[in-house]
Amino acid sequence: MNPHAKLISTLSLFLGTTITISSSHWMMAWAGLEINTLAIIPLISKSHHPRSIEAAIKYFLVQATASALLLFSSMSNAWATGQWDITQLTHTTSCLLLTIAIAMKLGLVPFHFWFPEVLQGSSMTTALLLSTVMKFPPITILFLTSHSLNPILLTTMAITSTALGGWMGLNQTQIRKILAFSSISHMGWMAIIAIYNPNLILLTFYLYTLMTATVFLTLNTTKTLKLTSMMISWTKTPMLNATLMLTLLSLAGLPPLTGFLPKWLIIQELTKQEMTVVATIMAMLSLLGLFFYLRLAYHSTITLPPNTVNHMKQWHMNKTTNTLIASLTSLATLLLPLSPMILTVI
């Protein structure tokens, strides 16, 4: 890809995200989302492989539909109430349409079909952007309009997303698809708490971004795309694979790692809201996700393949990437003891 085109796409991506998260007017938020969508499409399709082109088309169609729904929702609310402010969404039909639009943007069930396919057709770095940066603007809109959204619809989508994200991930051998279903499951955890404690959405998203970025950058360094290639990647970078196992277990939400904190706080908040049954269902469904994270961890560190490939150990790696991955891994595994300080911030 042309370096200038890549630079323009990347800058537009961050510009669109900044416009959406800092706007209070619906039209500005919509414009930011559109800039985002148009900026990521060249990055998805840059390899010119048929699968990449297909992923870019699928992504464009879904995001265009979601943006149109969001625009229609805000316009119908302005028509009924005269308000264009994001926090002043009161019209019932508009609230319902916005819930559907955000679900499409985030990849919540039943609007999740595009996400695994798009991730599978993208490179590792683009998949990382799609899983983290591209989810930030819709998460911000979810945070700002959490009091307006349809609670029954959102709770139903959240539970089914957590269930399906865990269930569908069990059967996968492609790592990008496994991480896509992991993302769908985590979005379910964020959606379930949106109405009761919106601050927890942002905390969960930040920690999810931290852990996912660590996993994607590690896999990109070892050039691992499938479970079978994961089994022989330990010969290249043994220490990196050992830390990858810890990050995956953190992403699964095992104590005493960082990923346990958001799940613990969400279950605690649901219990406070007398939603013990929902909290129990969510905790049980997270066991499905735990299974495929353990499977990944097992393949990355414990399994020795029958035919070991003789690789030279990569002692001379990119120092900048090394430092970044080391810092992210430390944060993705060791933040739980700092939870009292984190709770005072939120």
C-alpha angles and dihedrals in degrees: 000000000000109000092225092051090047091051093049091048092049094047091047089051093056092040092054091048092049093049093051098045094046099044128099095184121082095225093055091048090050092048090052091051091050092050088050093052094048092046096053097047095075089048092053095047098039095108091059090219114145090241090054092049090049090049091050092050092047091048093049094049095048095044092046090052091048092048091049090051091049091050092047090048093052093044094050089048090050090048092053101037107016090235125128094174114118094225093050099071105138107141109109098221091045091053091051093048092047091052089054092045093052090045089055092048093049096040097243118167126299089026094050102099096097098053104070091043094050092047091048091053094049133077119256094259093048090046088054090053091048092050097046121012095036091052093053100078094049090045089053091051089048089052094049096045098036092117091054101048125104104264099201094047093045094048092048092050091046095053093044091047092053090046097046094041089057096039098048093044092062094072102044129109097178109088095212090056091048090053090047091056088044088056092049089052093049091048086056090057090051094047094050093060098039097100098040104042114003093183089068090061091064094043091050091046094050093050092043090052090049094052096040092049089052092051095046094046091048092050090046090053093051091040091232119162104153137039090246092056089045089062092063098037092086089077091062100048113005097175093047090053091050091054090045089060091055092048091050091051088049090052087052089057101245118160134266089033128091095258091065092067100071093043091048093049093045093050089047092051093047089051090051089053089055091249095128093144092054091046091052092048091050092048091049092047091053086066088070090058091045089059096058093041088054088048090054092045090049092051093046099050117006105040119088110196119227092243110043113205113223105234126172109243110251100235093154104062131151105289095209092052090046093053092046094049092045092051094045092047091052091051093042093056110026108045098094095088087056092057095110089058092045090051092054089055095052 
